[in-house]
Amino acid sequence: MSASDADIARAIARCENQAVKTDAEDVLRTASRKREYDQLYGTLTGIGLLRARMGLSHAPYWNGNVANDFSISADGEYARYAELKAKVERAVRVDDNWQRVRCILRWSLGLMLAAGVAAAVAAYVWGIIPTEGMSLPSLASLPTIV
């Protein structure tokens, strides 16, 4: 938009694509066409800034793609894709950690239950639990079902 005629001529001379070079000469060397080009460039720059601020053109999966057609930085903001990816990765980490904690809790509770049962059986077998006055009913004392 602020390039001098000499800057434009040098840029056109450096262009290796003959079709682009011819189009550039036709457009940029005519004052009215150059104004139209500058206006269009300003509009496209605005669209590029909008896309960048919305995170639509600077996410990693756009690199090298035809959709990454603007070289405008994203103003230091994260792309929406990167933001969502980070949230999903965090949720996966939290879920993985919770699954590990649940596994540890299950094993701990199982071990405590097994230790409690083993202690109760050992106490009964070794006579630590007082059984005086307690007796199991005999089969003869149970009522018969006719």
Summary of the structure (lengths in Angstrom):
residues: 146
radius of gyration: 39.9
end to end distance: 109.0
largest distance: 120.1
contacts: 290
relative contact order: 0.05
helix: 66%
strand: 0%
